[in-house]
Amino acid sequence: MLKICSLFALSLTLSFAAVSAGAQTVSGVVRVIDGDTFDLGGTRIRLHGIDALEASQTCETDGGQAWACGDWTTREVRDRYQGAEARCEALDRDRYDRIVARCHVGGVDVGQALVQEGLAFAYRKYSMDYDLEEKAAFVAGRGIHGFKTVSPARYRVTRRSGSEPARPEGSCQIKGNISAKGTKIYHMPGQNFYSRTRISTRKGERWFCSEAEARGAGWRRARR
C-alpha cells in the first residue's frame, strides 16, 4: 500500500512539473493585434522589451505633412508575422493580465527585429535588452525614426488624461468622434459641428489625416 501511495505521489509530482514547465512557453500561429501584441491560439502575448506606436498615433515629415504612422506600424508587423508559427518564452504578466514574453519566429527574436527595423521602440522602463538596436535604428533613420513623433508611453499619458491633443497647423485635422450610441462619425473642417466636437482619446476617438484613412478605419462622414 505504501509503495502504491509513493508511486501515486511521484506521478502527481511529475504531472505538476510538466504543467509548470509547459506554462513557461507558448507556441502557436500568430494573429497580430498591434505592433507589440500578438494572440497565439487565444493567448494574448505582449512582446517583452519593446513598445510600438499606438494605432491612433500620427507622425510628421520634415516638411510638416502628417500621416498615420501608428496604423502603418501595425500593418507592417502584420505583413511580417501574421500566420507565422511562433514560440514565446513567458517572462511575466502585465497589469492587463497579458503574458509578457520573448517570442521567436524561425529562430529570430521578434522584438529585436522590430526594434532594429524601426517599427518599435526599446521599452527601457522594463528592459535594456534592445537599447543598442534602437540607437542604431535612430541613427540610420529607419522606420518611424525617419519622422517626428512622440514615444508611445508619452502618447498614452496624454490619452489617459482625456484631453484633446494639440495639433500643429497643417497636421491631421479630421475629427473622429464616437456618438453616445457608438456610431463612428468623422467631422471635416468647415462642417456644422466641427468646432463643437471634442476628441477624447480615452473613449477611442481620434484624429485622421484624410477621409480615406477615416473611412478605412470604420468611420463615416458627418451629414452636416
C-alpha positions as CSV (number, residue, x, y, z in Angstrom):
1,M,0.0,0.0,0.0
2,L,2.8,2.4,0.9
3,K,4.5,1.6,-2.4
4,I,1.3,2.4,-4.3
5,C,0.9,5.7,-2.4
6,S,4.5,6.6,-3.1
7,L,4.1,5.9,-6.8
8,F,0.9,8.0,-6.9
9,A,2.6,10.9,-5.2
10,L,5.6,10.7,-7.6
11,S,3.2,10.6,-10.5
12,L,1.4,13.8,-9.2
13,T,4.7,15.5,-8.7
14,L,5.8,14.7,-12.3
15,S,2.5,15.9,-13.7
16,F,2.7,19.2,-11.9
17,A,6.3,19.6,-13.0
18,A,5.2,19.1,-16.6
19,V,2.4,21.6,-16.4
20,S,4.8,24.1,-14.7
21,A,7.4,23.6,-17.4
22,G,4.9,23.8,-20.2
23,A,3.5,27.0,-18.8
24,Q,6.8,28.7,-19.4
25,T,6.4,28.6,-23.2
26,V,3.5,29.4,-25.5
27,S,3.6,28.2,-29.1
28,G,1.1,28.8,-32.0
29,V,0.1,30.7,-35.0
30,V,0.4,34.4,-34.7
31,R,-2.5,36.8,-35.0
32,V,-1.2,40.4,-34.9
33,I,-3.2,42.7,-32.6
34,D,-0.9,45.7,-32.9
35,G,2.7,46.4,-33.2
36,D,3.7,44.8,-29.9
37,T,0.8,42.5,-29.1
38,F,0.1,39.0,-30.6
39,D,-2.5,36.4,-30.0
40,L,-1.3,32.8,-30.1
41,G,-4.2,30.3,-30.1
42,G,-6.3,32.6,-27.9
43,T,-3.5,33.6,-25.6
44,R,-2.7,37.3,-25.5
45,I,1.1,38.0,-25.7
46,R,2.7,41.3,-25.0
47,L,6.2,41.3,-26.6
48,H,9.0,41.8,-24.0
49,G,11.2,44.8,-24.1
50,I,9.5,46.8,-26.9
51,D,6.9,49.5,-27.2
52,A,5.2,50.1,-30.5
53,L,3.2,53.1,-31.6
54,E,-0.5,53.1,-30.7
55,A,-2.8,52.6,-33.8
56,S,-4.1,56.2,-33.5
57,Q,-0.7,57.9,-33.3
58,T,0.5,60.1,-36.1
59,C,3.9,61.2,-37.3
60,E,5.1,64.3,-39.1
61,T,7.5,64.5,-42.0
62,D,10.3,67.1,-42.1
63,G,8.0,69.0,-44.5
64,G,5.2,69.2,-41.9
65,Q,3.0,66.6,-43.5
66,A,1.2,64.3,-41.0
67,W,0.5,60.7,-41.7
68,A,-1.0,57.7,-39.8
69,C,2.2,56.0,-38.7
70,G,0.5,54.1,-35.9
71,D,-1.7,52.3,-38.4
72,W,1.3,51.8,-40.7
73,T,3.3,50.2,-38.0
74,T,0.6,47.7,-37.3
75,R,0.2,46.8,-41.0
76,E,4.0,46.3,-41.3
77,V,4.1,44.0,-38.3
78,R,1.1,42.1,-39.7
79,D,2.7,41.7,-43.1
80,R,5.7,40.2,-41.4
81,Y,4.2,37.9,-38.8
82,Q,0.5,37.2,-39.3
83,G,0.1,33.5,-39.7
84,A,3.6,32.6,-38.7
85,E,4.4,29.9,-36.2
86,A,5.9,31.5,-33.1
87,R,7.4,30.1,-29.9
88,C,7.3,32.5,-26.9
89,E,9.1,32.3,-23.6
90,A,6.9,33.7,-20.8
91,L,8.7,36.1,-18.6
92,D,6.0,38.0,-16.7
93,R,2.4,39.2,-16.7
94,D,1.4,42.8,-17.1
95,R,-1.4,44.7,-15.4
96,Y,-3.8,43.7,-18.1
97,D,-3.0,40.0,-17.4
98,R,-1.3,39.6,-20.7
99,I,1.7,37.2,-20.8
100,V,4.9,39.3,-21.3
101,A,7.1,37.1,-23.5
102,R,10.2,36.9,-25.7
103,C,9.0,35.4,-29.0
104,H,10.9,33.8,-31.8
105,V,9.8,33.1,-35.4
106,G,12.1,31.0,-37.4
107,G,14.7,31.3,-34.7
108,V,14.7,35.1,-34.9
109,D,13.8,37.3,-31.8
110,V,10.7,39.2,-33.0
111,G,11.1,42.1,-30.5
112,Q,14.8,42.6,-31.5
113,A,13.9,42.5,-35.2
114,L,11.1,45.1,-34.8
115,V,13.4,47.5,-32.9
116,Q,16.2,47.0,-35.5
117,E,13.8,47.8,-38.3
118,G,12.4,51.0,-36.6
119,L,9.0,49.5,-36.1
120,A,9.1,49.7,-32.3
121,F,11.0,51.5,-29.5
122,A,13.1,49.7,-26.9
123,Y,11.0,49.8,-23.7
124,R,13.7,50.9,-21.4
125,K,11.4,51.3,-18.4
126,Y,11.2,47.5,-18.3
127,S,14.3,46.2,-20.2
128,M,17.5,47.4,-21.7
129,D,17.7,44.3,-24.0
130,Y,17.2,46.3,-27.2
131,D,18.8,49.6,-26.3
132,L,21.6,49.4,-28.8
133,E,19.3,48.2,-31.6
134,E,17.1,51.3,-31.2
135,K,20.1,53.6,-31.1
136,A,21.3,52.1,-34.4
137,A,17.9,52.4,-36.0
138,F,17.6,56.0,-34.9
139,V,21.0,56.9,-36.3
140,A,20.1,55.2,-39.6
141,G,16.6,56.9,-39.7
142,R,14.9,53.5,-40.2
143,G,11.1,53.2,-39.9
144,I,9.5,55.6,-37.6
145,H,12.8,57.2,-36.7
146,G,12.7,59.0,-40.0
147,F,9.8,61.1,-38.8
148,K,8.7,63.3,-35.9
149,T,6.6,61.6,-33.3
150,V,6.3,61.1,-29.6
151,S,7.0,57.9,-27.7
152,P,4.1,55.6,-27.2
153,A,4.4,55.9,-23.4
154,R,4.1,59.7,-23.6
155,Y,1.2,59.4,-26.0
156,R,-0.7,57.1,-23.6
157,V,-0.3,59.5,-20.8
158,T,-2.0,62.2,-22.9
159,R,-4.7,59.8,-24.0
160,R,-5.5,58.7,-20.4
161,S,-5.9,62.3,-19.3
162,G,-8.8,62.5,-21.7
163,S,-7.6,65.9,-23.0
164,E,-7.7,66.8,-26.7
165,P,-4.1,66.6,-28.0
166,A,-2.8,69.8,-29.5
167,R,-2.4,69.6,-33.3
168,P,0.1,71.7,-35.1
169,E,-1.1,73.8,-38.0
170,G,-1.3,71.7,-41.2
171,S,-1.4,68.3,-39.5
172,C,-4.3,65.8,-39.2
173,Q,-7.4,67.9,-38.9
174,I,-10.3,65.4,-39.3
175,K,-12.1,64.7,-36.0
176,G,-13.2,61.1,-35.5
177,N,-16.0,61.2,-33.0
178,I,-18.0,58.4,-31.4
179,S,-21.6,59.1,-30.6
180,A,-23.4,58.0,-27.4
181,K,-24.9,55.1,-29.4
182,G,-21.4,54.0,-30.5
183,T,-21.6,55.4,-34.1
184,K,-18.3,56.4,-35.5
185,I,-18.6,59.7,-37.3
186,Y,-15.8,62.0,-38.7
187,H,-16.1,65.8,-39.0
188,M,-14.3,67.8,-41.6
189,P,-13.1,71.4,-41.0
190,G,-16.0,73.7,-42.0
191,Q,-18.8,71.3,-41.2
192,N,-21.5,72.4,-38.8
193,F,-20.4,70.6,-35.7
194,Y,-16.7,70.6,-36.3
195,S,-15.7,73.3,-33.8
196,R,-18.0,71.9,-31.1
197,T,-16.6,68.4,-31.4
198,R,-14.0,67.5,-28.8
199,I,-11.8,64.4,-29.2
200,S,-11.4,62.1,-26.2
201,T,-8.8,59.5,-27.0
202,R,-9.7,57.8,-23.7
203,K,-13.1,56.8,-25.4
204,G,-11.3,55.6,-28.6
205,E,-11.9,58.8,-30.5
206,R,-9.1,60.0,-32.8
207,W,-7.8,62.4,-35.5
208,F,-7.4,61.4,-39.1
209,C,-5.2,62.8,-41.8
210,S,-7.5,62.0,-44.7
211,E,-11.1,60.9,-45.4
212,A,-9.8,57.7,-46.9
213,E,-8.0,56.9,-43.7
214,A,-11.1,57.7,-41.7
215,R,-13.4,55.5,-43.9
216,G,-10.8,52.7,-43.8
217,A,-10.9,52.7,-40.0
218,G,-14.7,52.4,-40.0
219,W,-15.8,56.0,-39.6
220,R,-18.5,57.7,-41.8
221,R,-18.7,61.3,-42.7
222,A,-21.0,63.6,-40.7
223,R,-24.0,64.6,-42.7
224,R,-23.7,68.3,-41.8
